[in-house]
Amino acid sequence: MAQAAIQNPAFFDDGAAREALESVRWPDGPVCPHCGNLDQEKIAKGQGTAHRAGLYYCAACNGQFTVTVGTVMERSKISLSKWLFAMHLVGASKKGMSALQLSRMLGVTYKTAWFLCHRIREAMTEVNPTPIGGEGKIVEADTTYIGGREKNKHVGKRKAGNIGGAGKQIVHTLVERDGRARSEHIANISGATLRTVLDERVSRKSTLMTDTAGGYLHVGKEFTRHEMVDHGKDEYVRGDAYTNTAEGRFSLMKRAVYGTHHSISAAHLSRYLVEWDFKYNTRKNSDGERAALIAKGIEGKRLTYRPTNGNHRSTAVH
């Protein structure tokens, strides 16, 4: 998986793809996803033509499994090599890759590519994220609107009076300078909403940088230091007080919307935010390293077309 070149055998040979995925998911040898057994003496690999390639048997629970069991790829009819190639392509595309483009490159239907993209975004989702910032760290907070201008819509879809952010989706971003970013789709920019976001995402030991949005006034006092810049008075930088890093994040997001996806529904916006944050947070990694992180992130995130009734984790995509 560390090889980033398109010529990587894992991108066109299923056997090589399986070995690459196993090396990422099981660096110390196979682990039974059913009982958690990692005693290699109790795990055997199927031998001969009667056994499916990559099938393992666990003597501890008498179960059988492959490297895709318990992952976003479980029961997928898409070949492993196409899965890994898709992970590389999506992860390496700075401004994103449309499902239509992916379908052309992989030779699959648009519907298949669309579900592939969302499953890969699920693999990018951070598990048990810790608060960003901390002592001596600066965190910028800002909001933007995602959505087309009313005048650019079809005349039959325009709504009179929709100006500014009306009719658009609100995205809030937190960026630790020289660190991580966290973005989410929020309903409004009220004090209660912003407090909830900051409570869950940012250490109070941080220095908080914001604009003059009223929702930050009270909660900002709880941080080690809170500075605001007044864009209404053409103030954008005052010493180390600015939100330019967060605004730079918004610029990349909007380039992905306008240039690649063209339109994103409100129902799935949060998934795209996960992808954009993942790429920002791994910006110092190579394309191969980023693809390996995606492959590692597939664990415990089985994604199905509909919610299942079992005890395993499932996320539905509609």
C-alpha positions in Angstrom: 0.0 0.0 0.0 3.0 2.3 0.4 3.5 2.3 -3.3 1.7 5.2 -4.8 2.3 4.7 -8.5 -0.6 3.7 -10.7 1.4 0.6 -11.7 0.9 -0.9 -8.2 -0.1 -4.5 -8.8 -2.7 -4.1 -6.0 -4.7 -1.9 -8.4 -5.3 -4.5 -11.0 -4.6 -7.9 -9.4 -7.0 -9.2 -6.8 -4.4 -11.5 -5.2 -1.9 -8.6 -4.8 -4.7 -6.4 -3.5 -5.7 -9.0 -0.9 -2.1 -9.3 0.3 -1.7 -5.5 0.5 -5.0 -5.1 2.5 -4.0 -7.9 4.8 -0.6 -6.3 5.5 -2.3 -3.0 6.4 -5.2 -4.5 8.5 -3.2 -7.4 10.0 0.5 -6.3 10.3 1.1 -9.0 13.0 -1.0 -11.7 11.3 -4.7 -12.4 10.9 -7.2 -11.5 13.7 -10.6 -13.2 13.9 -13.3 -10.6 13.5 -15.8 -12.9 15.2 -14.1 -13.6 18.5 -11.1 -11.3 18.4 -8.6 -14.2 18.5 -5.1 -13.3 17.4 -3.3 -16.5 18.4 -1.8 -17.5 15.1 -1.6 -21.1 16.1 -5.4 -21.2 16.2 -5.9 -19.5 12.8 -5.3 -21.5 9.6 -5.5 -20.5 6.0 -7.6 -22.5 3.6 -5.5 -24.7 1.2 -6.2 -26.0 -2.2 -8.8 -25.3 -4.9 -11.7 -26.2 -2.7 -11.1 -23.1 -0.6 -12.0 -19.5 -1.5 -8.9 -17.4 -1.9 -8.0 -15.5 1.3 -10.3 -17.6 3.5 -9.1 -18.2 7.1 -10.4 -20.6 9.8 -10.4 -19.8 13.5 -10.2 -22.8 15.9 -11.1 -20.6 18.9 -14.7 -20.0 17.6 -14.9 -22.4 14.7 -15.6 -19.4 12.4 -14.3 -18.5 9.0 -13.4 -15.1 7.6 -11.6 -13.1 5.0 -9.9 -9.7 5.3 -13.1 -7.9 4.3 -15.3 -9.3 7.0 -16.4 -6.5 9.4 -15.4 -3.8 7.0 -17.0 -1.4 4.5 -16.2 -4.0 1.9 -18.0 -7.0 3.4 -20.1 -8.9 0.9 -19.2 -6.4 -1.8 -19.2 -7.8 -5.3 -16.7 -5.2 -6.4 -13.2 -6.7 -6.8 -10.6 -5.9 -4.2 -8.2 -4.4 -6.7 -10.9 -1.9 -7.8 -11.6 -1.1 -4.1 -7.9 -0.3 -3.5 -7.6 1.7 -6.7 -10.7 3.7 -5.7 -9.2 4.4 -2.3 -6.0 5.7 -4.0 -7.9 7.8 -6.5 -10.3 9.4 -4.0 -7.5 10.0 -1.5 -5.1 11.5 -4.0 -7.6 13.9 -5.5 -7.1 17.2 -3.6 -10.4 18.7 -4.8 -12.3 15.4 -4.8 -13.3 13.0 -7.4 -16.9 12.7 -8.7 -18.6 9.4 -8.8 -19.1 9.8 -12.5 -15.4 10.2 -13.1 -14.7 7.2 -10.8 -17.2 5.1 -12.7 -15.4 5.8 -16.0 -12.0 5.0 -14.5 -13.0 1.8 -12.8 -15.4 0.5 -15.5 -18.3 0.3 -13.1 -21.8 1.8 -13.1 -22.4 5.2 -11.7 -24.5 3.8 -8.9 -21.7 1.4 -7.9 -19.1 4.3 -8.0 -21.5 6.5 -5.9 -21.7 3.9 -3.1 -18.0 3.2 -3.4 -17.3 6.9 -2.7 -19.5 7.0 0.3 -18.1 3.9 1.7 -14.6 5.3 1.3 -15.7 8.5 3.1 -17.0 6.3 5.9 -13.5 4.7 6.1 -12.1 8.3 6.4 -14.2 9.0 9.5 -12.2 9.5 12.6 -13.1 7.1 15.4 -13.3 8.5 18.9 -11.8 11.9 18.0 -10.0 13.9 20.7 -10.5 17.7 21.1 -8.2 19.8 19.0 -6.0 22.6 20.4 -4.7 22.7 23.9 -2.2 24.6 26.0 -0.2 27.0 23.7 -2.3 26.1 20.7 -4.3 28.5 18.5 -7.7 27.3 17.1 -9.6 29.3 14.5 -13.4 29.0 14.2 -15.5 30.2 11.4 -18.7 29.5 9.3 -19.5 29.6 5.7 -22.5 28.8 3.4 -22.5 26.0 0.8 -25.0 26.3 -2.0 -25.4 28.0 -5.4 -26.4 31.6 -5.9 -30.1 32.1 -6.4 -29.5 33.9 -9.8 -27.7 30.8 -11.1 -30.5 28.4 -10.5 -33.1 27.5 -13.0 -35.8 30.2 -13.1 -38.4 27.7 -11.9 -36.3 26.9 -8.8 -35.5 30.4 -7.7 -37.1 31.7 -4.5 -37.8 35.4 -4.2 -36.0 37.0 -1.2 -33.3 34.4 -0.9 -30.2 36.5 -0.6 -26.9 35.9 1.3 -27.1 32.6 3.1 -30.8 32.1 2.7 -31.5 28.6 1.3 -28.0 27.5 1.7 -26.3 25.0 4.1 -24.2 26.2 7.0 -20.7 24.7 7.5 -18.7 25.3 10.6 -14.9 24.7 10.7 -12.4 24.5 13.5 -8.7 24.6 12.5 -5.8 24.2 14.8 -2.9 26.2 13.2 -0.4 23.7 11.9 -2.7 21.0 13.1 -6.0 19.3 12.5 -9.3 20.5 11.2 -12.9 19.6 12.2 -15.9 20.6 10.0 -19.6 19.9 10.4 -22.9 20.8 9.0 -24.9 22.9 11.5 -28.5 24.1 11.5 -27.7 27.7 12.6 -25.1 29.9 14.1 -26.8 30.6 17.4 -24.9 30.7 20.6 -26.3 27.4 21.7 -25.2 25.7 18.5 -21.7 27.1 18.5 -21.3 26.3 22.2 -22.2 22.7 21.6 -19.6 22.5 18.8 -16.9 24.1 20.8 -17.6 22.1 23.9 -17.2 18.8 22.0 -14.4 19.7 19.7 -11.9 22.2 21.3 -9.8 22.2 24.5 -10.6 25.1 26.7 -6.8 25.6 27.2 -6.6 26.9 23.6 -6.5 30.4 22.2 -9.7 30.9 20.2 -9.7 33.1 17.1 -13.1 34.1 15.6 -14.9 36.8 13.7 -17.5 39.0 15.6 -20.4 36.6 15.2 -22.5 37.0 18.4 -22.6 33.2 19.1 -18.9 33.3 20.1 -19.1 36.1 22.6 -20.0 34.3 25.8 -18.4 30.9 25.1 -15.2 32.6 24.0 -14.6 33.9 27.6 -14.2 30.3 28.7 -11.0 29.9 26.7 -7.5 30.9 27.8 -7.7 33.7 25.3 -10.3 34.8 22.7 -9.6 37.3 19.9 -12.1 38.5 17.4 -11.5 40.3 14.0 -14.2 42.6 12.7 -14.6 41.9 9.0 -17.4 44.5 8.9 -14.7 47.1 9.5 -12.3 45.6 6.9 -10.2 44.1 9.7 -8.8 40.7 8.8 -5.4 40.6 10.6 -4.4 42.1 13.9 -1.2 40.6 15.1 -1.8 36.9 15.5 -5.6 37.4 15.5 -7.1 36.2 12.2 -9.3 33.4 10.8 -7.5 33.2 7.4 -6.6 29.5 7.9 -10.3 28.6 8.3 -11.2 30.7 5.4 -8.6 28.9 3.3 -10.3 25.6 4.2 -13.6 27.0 2.9 -11.9 28.0 -0.3 -10.8 24.4 -1.0 -14.3 23.1 0.0 -16.0 25.4 -2.5 -13.5 24.5 -5.3 -14.4 20.9 -4.7 -18.1 21.7 -5.0 -17.9 24.1 -8.0 -15.2 22.3 -9.9 -15.8 18.6 -9.1 -19.2 17.7 -7.6 -21.2 20.7 -8.8 -24.0 19.9 -6.4 -24.1 18.3 -3.0 -27.3 17.4 -1.2 -27.8 18.6 2.4 -28.4 14.9 3.4 -24.9 13.9 2.4 -22.9 17.1 3.1 -21.5 15.8 6.3 -19.9 12.9 4.5 -18.1 15.3 2.1 -16.9 17.3 5.1 -15.4 14.1 6.5 -13.5 13.6 3.2 -12.2 17.2 3.1 -11.1 17.2 6.7 -9.3 13.8 6.2 -7.4 15.2 3.3 -6.4 18.3 5.2 -5.4 16.4 8.2 -3.2 14.0 6.1 -1.8 16.8 3.9 1.8 15.9 4.9 1.3 12.3 3.9 2.1 10.8 0.5 -0.8 9.5 -1.7 0.3 6.0 -0.9 0.3 6.7 2.9 -3.1 8.3 2.7 -4.5 5.3 0.8 -3.1 3.0 3.5 -4.8 5.1 6.2 -8.1 4.7 4.3 -7.6 1.0 4.0 -6.9 0.8 7.8 -10.0 2.9 8.5 -12.4 0.3 7.0 -12.3 -1.7 10.2 -15.6 -2.0 12.1 -17.5 0.2 9.7 -19.6 -2.1 7.6 -21.8 0.1 5.4 -25.0 -1.4 4.0 -27.8 -0.1 1.7 -30.2 -0.4 4.5 -29.9 -0.5 8.3 -29.4 -4.1 9.5 -31.0 -5.6 12.6 -27.8 -7.3 13.9 -25.5 -6.2 16.6 -22.7 -5.1 14.3 -22.3 -1.5 13.3 -24.1 -0.4 10.2 -24.6 2.9 8.5 -27.3 3.4 5.9 -26.8 5.5 2.8 -29.9 6.7 1.1 
